[in-house]
């Protein structure tokens, strides 16, 4: 008798099922799923010779809505849009704008110079610059033979 394995959908364990959901379905649904369901904006991370850069796409916010904090090696970016007061003389027929909050965290390594991290918000993009530490190069040393 030969053992035959089948790919039955109920035969997967919970870990395999969760991995399938987040690895296969999330990219297929794309940006809308990531932003609307999980509630966080997309982030681009790039490396330059002297720094890393995080670009957070967060249109509709003001720079005062953001908070960037570093606690030990954890960089946390949060944003909260305050609801504006309504004008009592205007009747809203339909409201599709929503003001969301988000929180993204990134673990930094020892290569980042924490004292010089900077952030700038312009045209709907929050740009966080993480400068690299100057690496100490080992100096070649001549050893005299006795």
TABELHU-V347256 format. One line per field, one symbol per residue. phi: phi as a letter, one per 20 degrees, with the letter a starting at -180 (. if undefined). Layout:
BEGIN
phi=???
END
This chain:
BEGIN
phi=.dededdefeefeffffffffeeefgffemgfffefeencefcdccddfdadcdddebfnedffeecdcdclddecdcbbeffefeefeddeebcdfcdddbbccceedffeeffdfcbbdblndeddddfeffeeefefcedfed
END
